[in-house]
Amino acid sequence: TERFGEFVNPKYKDDTRTVFKKPTRLECMMQDIPKLYQKEMGDQANIGFTMFDRWFTFSPAKNDLESGKEAVQKGSTAPGTMSSAESDKYIQNQRKLKYAGMDVPVTTENDLVTVGGIPVTPGPRIYLGSSFTITQEELLSKIVSGKMTKRSSLVLNGNGIIIKDMDLDGALVINACDGADVIIDGLEVKNNGWKLVEVPDGEDVPETISIRGYTMDKIETAEYNVETPGKYIIGKDGVCKKL
């Protein structure tokens, strides 16, 4: 059986090309897979592909912050850092909620702001936990309406969360345990929210922060933690009531 073609693609530290920037390795190209099938199977090879926009499928966190800054300075719009990958995930979730019917600002390339040397979304920053939704069908069944501002941050964890109507200007976190059905209907949240704070060069911070170039200052948050199974509603008064 034919093997995939292998090659080495080293990244050097400088123009002398004598020191590796990071460990190198043998690689194979995924583009070679259909070629191999055709060679092995001939006319019996039935090969196709599905193409998605980049925002929906791919944003690696493979480069350190300094490498990402260098890439940005050279004109790259995809630096592949932890901060750019997080930003792309937030933007993906903006698009998802807007598609589902919520009034959400969606970041464009012209809206990006530079934090720690990397262009990132100014917000809203949206985290949709895998327990909340994975498929398009799930998303459409759990989002009815609502709106949020650009400066907002939203975290949703829990399979039973349904947003019928919500007005968010700040930070909101909802965690619901398995078996807890939580309906958000008319909730209005306005607080000081969360803010990205750039880490000064040379400051001694944990690696989880240094690889991003910023930390999150959680100034003020509306947080709901539903830890007991049952049916609940959070309305305009902001009180979580068991039904």
Backbone bond lengths (Angstrom), bond angles and torsions (degrees), N, CA, C in turn:
res aa  C-N    CA-C-N  psi(-1)  N-CA   C-N-CA  omega(-1)  CA-C   N-CA-C  phi
1 T - - - 1.455 - - 1.525 109.72 -
2 E 1.321 116.14 136.32 1.457 121.77 179.94 1.529 110.10 -68.44
3 R 1.330 115.87 141.35 1.453 120.41 175.72 1.523 109.87 -95.69
4 F 1.326 115.77 159.63 1.459 119.89 172.35 1.519 109.14 -66.37
5 G 1.322 116.02 147.50 1.456 119.73 174.25 1.516 110.27 -68.79
6 E 1.312 117.19 134.10 1.463 121.59 -179.01 1.514 110.29 -110.94
7 F 1.314 115.52 150.00 1.465 119.54 178.61 1.525 108.75 -151.96
8 V 1.318 115.64 167.64 1.456 122.37 177.46 1.524 108.09 -117.45
9 N 1.333 115.38 132.25 1.470 120.37 -178.39 1.526 109.01 -125.83
10 P 1.335 117.44 75.11 1.469 120.51 -174.40 1.524 112.83 -71.42
11 K 1.340 115.62 147.31 1.462 122.47 173.52 1.529 107.07 -108.85
12 Y 1.341 116.11 117.23 1.460 120.76 -175.66 1.526 111.45 -92.42
13 K 1.337 115.03 153.45 1.454 121.22 -176.77 1.519 112.22 -72.40
14 D 1.336 117.34 -34.65 1.462 120.75 179.65 1.521 109.11 -151.75
15 D 1.336 115.88 -173.84 1.462 121.04 -174.62 1.527 113.66 -71.88
16 T 1.330 118.23 -10.62 1.476 119.44 177.48 1.522 110.77 -72.72
17 R 1.346 117.05 -19.27 1.472 123.47 177.58 1.530 111.72 54.92
18 T 1.324 115.03 41.61 1.471 119.99 179.77 1.525 112.77 -116.57
19 V 1.344 117.44 -15.16 1.461 121.74 -178.32 1.520 108.74 -129.97
20 F 1.341 116.23 129.89 1.455 120.54 177.80 1.532 110.67 -72.29
21 K 1.343 116.28 139.70 1.456 120.89 173.64 1.524 110.13 -71.18
22 K 1.337 116.40 -35.88 1.454 122.15 177.48 1.527 107.67 -152.21
23 P 1.319 118.22 164.08 1.473 120.27 -177.75 1.520 111.68 -55.20
24 T 1.328 116.13 140.49 1.456 120.39 177.10 1.524 109.38 -107.08
25 R 1.310 116.67 169.39 1.461 120.04 -173.19 1.522 109.55 -160.21
26 L 1.325 115.21 166.00 1.457 119.92 172.37 1.525 109.56 -71.32
27 E 1.323 116.88 138.48 1.453 121.22 179.80 1.530 110.32 -130.39
28 C 1.321 115.14 156.44 1.463 122.53 171.12 1.521 107.70 -126.47
29 M 1.315 116.82 150.42 1.460 120.43 -179.27 1.521 110.56 -97.20
30 M 1.331 115.56 130.32 1.466 119.04 179.38 1.529 110.60 -62.83
31 Q 1.339 116.52 -25.50 1.462 119.52 178.58 1.523 112.55 -63.73
32 D 1.347 116.98 -18.06 1.462 120.71 -179.37 1.528 113.02 -80.54
33 I 1.356 117.34 -13.42 1.463 120.07 -176.99 1.539 111.89 -59.96
34 P 1.347 119.99 -51.24 1.474 117.94 179.79 1.523 112.84 -63.12
35 K 1.322 116.94 -32.47 1.469 119.42 177.64 1.531 110.41 -63.84
36 L 1.344 115.35 -40.45 1.468 119.36 179.42 1.530 110.35 -66.72
37 Y 1.341 117.26 -42.38 1.459 120.25 178.09 1.527 111.04 -59.27
38 Q 1.325 115.69 -44.14 1.458 119.30 180.00 1.520 111.50 -62.53
39 K 1.330 115.33 -39.04 1.467 119.54 -179.35 1.511 110.78 -68.56
40 E 1.345 117.39 -39.78 1.458 121.75 -176.21 1.537 112.08 -79.98
41 M 1.347 117.37 -36.58 1.463 121.26 -171.21 1.526 113.84 -107.07
42 G 1.324 117.11 -12.80 1.457 119.93 177.88 1.518 112.62 61.61
43 D 1.331 116.37 -133.17 1.461 121.23 -177.00 1.527 113.08 -68.29
44 Q 1.330 117.30 -14.51 1.467 120.48 -179.94 1.534 112.40 -79.95
45 A 1.323 117.46 -10.71 1.466 121.10 -179.11 1.529 109.88 -74.01
46 N 1.313 116.36 118.68 1.466 122.46 178.34 1.523 107.45 -113.05
47 I 1.320 116.46 96.27 1.467 121.40 -169.14 1.522 110.34 -116.79
48 G 1.328 116.21 131.02 1.458 121.50 175.60 1.512 109.78 -141.14
49 F 1.318 116.25 179.72 1.460 119.24 178.80 1.522 109.00 -151.55
50 T 1.313 114.66 157.90 1.457 121.99 174.68 1.517 108.05 -116.19
51 M 1.305 117.54 132.95 1.454 122.04 -175.21 1.528 110.53 -111.93
52 F 1.333 116.52 128.29 1.459 122.76 177.31 1.522 109.31 -119.06
53 D 1.333 116.15 155.59 1.454 120.15 171.95 1.525 109.27 -64.37
54 R 1.324 115.89 150.38 1.463 120.91 -176.75 1.529 112.15 -58.88
55 W 1.351 118.33 -38.92 1.464 120.84 -176.02 1.522 111.92 -59.69
56 F 1.332 116.18 -25.26 1.460 121.01 -175.38 1.527 112.68 -88.58
57 T 1.327 117.44 -15.73 1.463 118.49 -166.63 1.511 116.57 -129.98
58 F 1.332 119.34 -30.26 1.464 117.26 -163.33 1.520 112.46 -149.01
59 S 1.317 116.62 121.02 1.459 122.31 170.44 1.525 107.53 -156.54
60 P 1.328 118.06 93.03 1.466 120.71 -173.42 1.525 112.98 -75.28
61 A 1.326 115.34 152.18 1.462 122.18 170.18 1.527 106.15 -113.30
62 K 1.335 115.75 77.73 1.466 120.58 -170.79 1.522 113.84 -117.99
63 N 1.334 117.81 -12.15 1.459 120.53 -175.75 1.520 110.97 -113.25
64 D 1.342 116.20 147.82 1.457 118.89 174.28 1.527 109.26 -73.52
65 L 1.331 115.92 169.37 1.458 120.94 -172.92 1.526 111.98 -61.80
66 E 1.340 116.67 -42.30 1.464 119.83 -178.03 1.530 111.17 -64.06
67 S 1.338 116.58 -41.80 1.469 120.05 177.71 1.525 110.57 -63.71
68 G 1.327 115.69 -38.10 1.456 119.94 178.28 1.521 111.92 -64.55
69 K 1.331 116.43 -42.28 1.468 120.41 177.88 1.527 110.55 -60.74
70 E 1.340 116.11 -43.28 1.460 120.24 179.09 1.527 110.59 -60.98
71 A 1.328 116.18 -41.78 1.464 120.27 179.75 1.529 110.99 -63.32
72 V 1.344 116.77 -41.59 1.459 120.86 178.95 1.522 110.78 -63.69
73 Q 1.332 116.03 -42.55 1.463 120.50 -180.00 1.533 111.74 -62.90
74 K 1.334 115.96 -27.58 1.466 120.43 178.66 1.530 112.45 -88.00
75 G 1.346 115.96 1.23 1.454 119.56 175.12 1.511 116.19 105.51
76 S 1.343 118.01 2.53 1.460 120.00 -179.04 1.525 111.09 -70.45
77 T 1.321 116.10 140.06 1.469 121.22 174.30 1.525 111.24 -103.34
78 A 1.351 116.20 4.58 1.467 120.84 179.37 1.528 108.82 -136.32
79 P 1.346 117.30 75.59 1.463 120.29 -174.74 1.522 115.09 -70.30
80 G 1.320 118.15 -16.04 1.458 121.50 175.05 1.516 114.70 66.26
81 T 1.343 117.40 36.80 1.459 121.60 177.56 1.528 110.15 -101.16
82 M 1.336 115.06 173.16 1.466 118.71 176.64 1.527 110.68 -60.35
83 S 1.338 116.57 -41.71 1.462 120.00 -177.95 1.520 112.38 -68.37
84 S 1.341 118.04 -38.89 1.470 119.69 179.46 1.531 110.63 -70.42
85 A 1.337 117.24 -35.49 1.463 120.43 178.36 1.526 110.64 -67.33
86 E 1.329 116.97 -41.95 1.472 120.03 176.37 1.530 110.67 -61.98
87 S 1.319 115.69 -44.51 1.457 120.31 179.19 1.525 111.24 -59.49
88 D 1.324 116.39 -44.30 1.468 120.26 -179.82 1.532 111.19 -63.95
89 K 1.334 116.18 -34.57 1.469 119.13 177.65 1.522 110.46 -67.57
90 Y 1.329 116.97 -41.22 1.461 120.07 176.82 1.532 110.68 -60.22
91 I 1.341 115.78 -42.88 1.470 119.81 -179.40 1.530 110.55 -66.19
92 Q 1.335 116.55 -39.35 1.459 119.72 176.77 1.529 110.46 -58.83
93 N 1.323 116.82 -42.79 1.462 120.26 -179.81 1.527 112.05 -70.76
94 Q 1.340 117.56 -30.60 1.467 120.08 172.03 1.530 109.35 -58.20
95 R 1.328 115.53 -47.39 1.461 120.92 -178.70 1.532 111.20 -63.19
96 K 1.322 116.14 -40.21 1.462 120.33 -179.14 1.528 111.43 -62.65
97 L 1.341 116.32 -48.00 1.462 119.09 -178.31 1.527 111.40 -67.36
98 K 1.328 116.86 -36.74 1.465 119.50 177.20 1.528 110.31 -64.22
99 Y 1.332 116.06 -42.05 1.463 120.58 178.09 1.527 110.94 -60.46
100 A 1.354 116.21 -36.38 1.460 120.73 -177.29 1.528 112.67 -76.15
101 G 1.351 117.34 -10.66 1.454 119.13 175.93 1.515 115.45 118.94
102 M 1.335 118.06 4.52 1.455 120.65 179.50 1.530 109.51 -91.31
103 D 1.310 116.27 146.18 1.469 122.32 177.44 1.531 107.75 -82.72
104 V 1.343 115.62 99.13 1.458 122.11 -174.23 1.526 110.12 -131.05
105 P 1.340 118.86 129.03 1.466 119.91 173.80 1.529 109.36 -65.94
106 V 1.321 117.39 130.76 1.466 121.86 178.58 1.529 108.97 -108.03
107 T 1.312 116.13 123.10 1.460 122.01 -176.35 1.522 111.19 -67.98
108 T 1.333 116.02 132.75 1.455 122.13 171.28 1.523 108.86 -107.16
109 E 1.333 116.64 172.90 1.470 120.56 -178.87 1.526 111.38 -58.94
110 N 1.328 116.89 -34.06 1.467 120.55 -179.25 1.528 112.47 -73.29
111 D 1.333 117.29 -16.57 1.468 120.81 -178.25 1.525 112.71 -87.19
112 L 1.333 118.40 -15.81 1.457 121.71 -173.58 1.530 111.79 -59.50
113 V 1.331 115.37 143.28 1.464 121.58 176.29 1.528 108.28 -118.04
114 T 1.320 116.59 149.80 1.458 120.67 -177.34 1.522 110.49 -91.22
115 V 1.325 115.99 121.84 1.462 122.57 176.89 1.524 107.45 -131.08
116 G 1.316 117.16 122.45 1.464 120.45 -177.59 1.521 112.45 64.43
117 G 1.334 116.87 25.48 1.455 120.81 178.80 1.516 114.99 85.77
118 I 1.344 117.41 0.15 1.470 121.96 -177.20 1.525 109.81 -120.34
119 P 1.334 118.29 131.87 1.469 120.17 176.49 1.536 110.85 -69.14
120 V 1.326 116.65 127.00 1.467 121.53 -179.68 1.525 109.56 -136.64
121 T 1.320 115.63 165.96 1.457 120.44 178.55 1.527 110.92 -68.58
122 P 1.337 117.76 140.24 1.463 120.24 173.51 1.531 111.63 -77.90
123 G 1.337 116.58 -7.33 1.452 122.17 -179.33 1.519 110.43 122.00
124 P 1.330 115.24 174.44 1.465 126.38 1.12 1.525 112.30 -70.95
125 R 1.336 115.27 150.60 1.466 121.50 177.48 1.531 107.66 -97.68
126 I 1.313 115.02 115.88 1.473 121.23 -172.03 1.520 110.24 -123.10
127 Y 1.337 116.01 125.22 1.463 121.68 174.89 1.521 108.34 -115.97
128 L 1.329 116.23 118.90 1.464 122.02 176.14 1.520 107.83 -109.73
129 G 1.328 117.07 105.68 1.457 121.02 -178.55 1.518 111.85 -63.26
130 S 1.320 115.90 152.85 1.469 119.93 179.95 1.524 111.37 -62.22
131 S 1.333 117.39 -25.14 1.465 120.24 177.72 1.531 111.04 -73.46
132 F 1.324 117.16 -21.95 1.468 120.85 178.77 1.521 110.73 -78.48
133 T 1.299 116.57 -54.56 1.455 119.48 -179.69 1.517 111.33 -163.18
134 I 1.326 115.25 144.89 1.464 121.56 173.96 1.528 109.91 -123.22
135 T 1.328 116.47 -47.41 1.463 120.41 -173.99 1.528 111.79 -90.79
136 Q 1.327 115.04 162.24 1.461 121.64 176.14 1.527 110.66 -61.83
137 E 1.320 116.73 -40.17 1.460 121.10 -179.92 1.529 111.03 -61.41
138 E 1.337 116.18 -43.36 1.468 120.12 178.17 1.524 110.76 -62.23
139 L 1.325 116.14 -45.18 1.461 120.88 -178.26 1.522 111.20 -58.88
140 L 1.325 116.66 -47.05 1.457 120.68 -177.80 1.529 112.18 -67.18
141 S 1.329 116.47 -25.47 1.469 119.83 179.12 1.527 112.11 -81.58
142 K 1.332 117.48 -14.33 1.469 120.30 -173.96 1.530 113.91 -112.28
143 I 1.327 117.16 -11.85 1.458 120.92 177.89 1.521 108.44 -117.54
144 V 1.334 116.46 119.34 1.460 121.13 178.67 1.525 109.90 -104.67
145 S 1.326 115.99 -53.01 1.457 120.45 -177.81 1.532 108.61 -158.89
146 G 1.329 115.90 -177.07 1.449 120.92 179.57 1.513 111.04 134.31
147 K 1.331 115.40 174.19 1.454 120.05 177.91 1.523 109.78 -154.51
148 M 1.339 116.01 157.86 1.455 121.25 176.03 1.515 109.75 -150.03
149 T 1.313 116.25 155.85 1.456 121.66 -179.70 1.519 110.86 -90.00
150 K 1.330 115.00 167.69 1.462 121.25 -178.35 1.523 112.07 -62.12
151 R 1.323 118.35 -33.66 1.466 120.72 -175.43 1.529 112.91 -83.26
152 S 1.311 117.10 2.14 1.467 121.00 -173.54 1.525 112.91 -79.63
153 S 1.338 114.66 159.11 1.466 123.43 173.08 1.517 107.69 -132.12
154 L 1.346 115.83 134.56 1.463 121.16 -177.04 1.518 110.25 -134.53
155 V 1.336 116.51 130.46 1.460 122.82 176.41 1.529 108.01 -125.76
156 L 1.343 116.32 124.67 1.462 121.33 179.32 1.521 109.56 -125.77
157 N 1.318 117.15 119.63 1.461 123.61 175.98 1.515 108.77 -130.94
158 G 1.333 116.72 119.27 1.458 119.18 177.89 1.509 111.65 141.34
159 N 1.319 116.28 130.61 1.456 121.69 -175.89 1.524 113.00 -69.11
160 G 1.336 117.51 -24.71 1.458 120.34 -173.51 1.510 115.70 -96.70
161 I 1.336 118.43 10.98 1.464 121.38 -178.86 1.531 110.20 -80.59
162 I 1.324 116.48 130.13 1.459 122.36 174.82 1.534 108.21 -129.88
163 I 1.323 117.26 127.98 1.459 121.58 179.05 1.527 108.73 -104.89
164 K 1.321 115.12 105.37 1.465 120.34 176.74 1.523 110.70 -84.96
165 D 1.334 115.62 -42.03 1.464 120.15 178.38 1.523 108.59 -159.54
166 M 1.347 115.59 138.02 1.464 120.24 -175.94 1.522 108.14 -158.68
167 D 1.330 116.36 142.85 1.464 122.40 175.86 1.526 106.92 -126.75
168 L 1.336 116.00 106.30 1.473 121.11 -172.90 1.524 111.11 -114.55
169 D 1.320 115.57 124.32 1.468 122.86 172.77 1.522 107.19 -137.63
170 G 1.327 115.86 80.82 1.466 121.81 -175.45 1.514 109.64 149.15
171 A 1.323 117.14 -140.46 1.469 121.24 -177.90 1.522 110.51 -120.44
172 L 1.348 115.05 134.55 1.465 121.64 179.83 1.516 109.07 -137.46
173 V 1.336 116.46 129.95 1.460 123.23 177.04 1.518 108.31 -125.27
174 I 1.334 116.90 127.55 1.463 121.79 176.13 1.524 108.87 -127.23
175 N 1.321 116.14 119.04 1.457 122.67 175.97 1.519 108.52 -118.20
176 A 1.318 116.63 122.10 1.468 120.62 -179.48 1.527 109.19 -124.81
177 C 1.319 116.74 130.50 1.465 121.63 -178.84 1.525 110.29 -71.59
178 D 1.323 116.42 168.86 1.464 120.93 174.51 1.529 109.08 -60.44
179 G 1.325 115.67 133.54 1.455 120.08 179.22 1.509 114.16 90.62
180 A 1.334 116.95 -1.66 1.465 120.93 178.30 1.524 109.29 -101.55
181 D 1.329 116.60 117.57 1.460 122.64 176.36 1.520 107.89 -98.92
182 V 1.327 116.24 114.93 1.465 121.10 -174.75 1.525 109.13 -119.75
183 I 1.330 116.14 115.94 1.458 121.46 179.18 1.530 109.17 -100.41
184 I 1.330 116.35 126.20 1.459 122.26 175.84 1.517 106.62 -99.63
185 D 1.320 117.58 112.82 1.464 121.33 -174.21 1.533 109.98 -138.33
186 G 1.339 114.94 95.42 1.463 119.68 177.89 1.517 114.30 94.20
187 L 1.322 118.40 4.59 1.464 121.35 -178.25 1.526 110.74 -62.00
188 E 1.335 116.22 131.08 1.458 122.36 175.26 1.520 108.49 -119.00
189 V 1.338 115.78 122.98 1.460 121.40 -179.34 1.522 109.05 -124.60
190 K 1.319 116.64 123.70 1.463 121.79 174.13 1.526 107.48 -137.84
191 N 1.312 116.78 111.92 1.456 120.91 177.91 1.530 109.58 -147.98
192 N 1.328 116.60 -176.19 1.474 121.23 -176.04 1.523 113.20 -74.72
193 G 1.338 116.67 -15.32 1.464 120.63 171.86 1.512 116.20 66.03
194 W 1.328 114.85 -157.08 1.462 123.23 -177.46 1.520 109.82 -115.21
195 K 1.335 115.16 150.98 1.462 120.02 -178.36 1.521 110.42 -138.28
196 L 1.339 116.32 135.57 1.461 120.41 174.32 1.517 109.23 -75.45
197 V 1.342 116.26 131.13 1.464 121.39 178.78 1.519 108.25 -119.79
198 E 1.322 117.19 119.51 1.455 122.40 -178.38 1.527 110.56 -68.64
199 V 1.322 116.61 138.03 1.463 122.16 179.17 1.529 108.74 -86.00
200 P 1.334 118.58 124.34 1.468 120.48 179.22 1.523 111.44 -61.27
201 D 1.320 117.57 145.48 1.463 122.09 178.33 1.522 110.64 -56.57
202 G 1.321 115.05 133.17 1.465 120.36 176.18 1.509 114.99 85.65
203 E 1.317 118.38 -4.78 1.468 119.78 -179.32 1.526 110.35 -72.67
204 D 1.326 116.40 138.37 1.462 122.44 -177.48 1.532 108.97 -82.59
205 V 1.337 115.95 103.86 1.465 121.28 -178.76 1.523 108.44 -132.59
206 P 1.334 118.68 160.89 1.470 120.75 176.98 1.525 111.11 -57.93
207 E 1.337 115.87 152.55 1.459 120.79 -176.70 1.523 111.96 -60.27
208 T 1.331 116.84 -33.77 1.462 120.13 -179.99 1.524 111.54 -61.58
209 I 1.317 117.02 -23.66 1.465 121.66 176.91 1.524 111.17 -93.11
210 S 1.338 116.59 -42.90 1.470 120.12 -176.37 1.525 111.91 -62.51
211 I 1.346 118.14 -33.34 1.465 119.37 -179.01 1.533 111.78 -70.12
212 R 1.331 116.50 -18.62 1.464 120.79 177.71 1.524 112.15 -93.51
213 G 1.323 116.49 -33.99 1.460 120.05 -176.09 1.510 113.34 86.81
214 Y 1.332 116.75 4.05 1.455 120.85 178.38 1.516 109.73 -153.74
215 T 1.301 115.80 163.91 1.454 121.97 171.72 1.525 107.90 -125.94
216 M 1.314 116.61 163.86 1.462 121.07 -178.69 1.525 109.14 -103.76
217 D 1.310 115.63 117.26 1.459 120.84 176.25 1.530 107.99 -90.05
218 K 1.328 115.59 104.03 1.465 120.93 -178.06 1.525 108.42 -86.83
219 I 1.325 114.69 84.29 1.456 121.82 -172.23 1.520 111.38 -67.40
220 E 1.336 115.67 -49.26 1.466 120.18 -177.65 1.528 109.00 -152.45
221 T 1.336 115.93 135.64 1.467 120.72 -175.21 1.519 110.95 -139.39
222 A 1.313 116.10 137.13 1.467 120.84 166.20 1.526 106.44 -92.80
223 E 1.331 116.80 116.20 1.472 120.34 -173.31 1.527 110.69 -126.75
224 Y 1.336 114.39 133.50 1.462 121.65 177.53 1.525 108.35 -124.46
225 N 1.325 116.25 123.32 1.462 122.08 177.46 1.521 108.36 -120.49
226 V 1.327 115.78 105.16 1.463 120.96 -179.64 1.527 107.91 -97.97
227 E 1.315 116.56 108.97 1.462 121.99 -170.59 1.524 113.61 -108.26
228 T 1.338 117.20 0.54 1.461 121.42 -179.90 1.526 109.84 -122.42
229 P 1.336 118.49 129.13 1.471 120.12 178.70 1.525 111.50 -56.75
230 G 1.316 115.56 149.93 1.455 121.11 -179.46 1.509 110.08 149.84
231 K 1.335 116.17 -173.21 1.459 121.92 179.36 1.524 108.97 -110.54
232 Y 1.341 115.70 131.64 1.461 121.27 -174.99 1.528 109.79 -135.20
233 I 1.337 115.01 158.77 1.460 120.70 173.33 1.524 108.63 -138.32
234 I 1.326 115.32 138.59 1.467 121.27 174.05 1.526 106.30 -118.72
235 G 1.339 115.78 111.74 1.456 120.84 -175.58 1.511 113.15 -104.52
236 K 1.330 115.25 -158.66 1.456 121.69 -174.85 1.518 112.71 -62.53
237 D 1.329 116.49 -30.42 1.478 119.60 -179.08 1.521 112.81 -75.25
238 G 1.346 117.49 -7.99 1.462 121.11 176.31 1.520 114.06 78.87
239 V 1.324 118.49 8.79 1.460 122.47 -179.51 1.525 109.26 -97.22
240 C 1.329 115.72 132.80 1.467 121.35 176.99 1.520 108.70 -85.71
241 K 1.332 116.36 111.00 1.454 121.06 -175.75 1.525 110.89 -111.04
242 K 1.320 116.25 136.42 1.462 120.83 176.36 1.509 108.85 -84.28
243 L 1.318 116.57 133.25 1.460 121.76 -177.95 1.534 111.56 -90.29
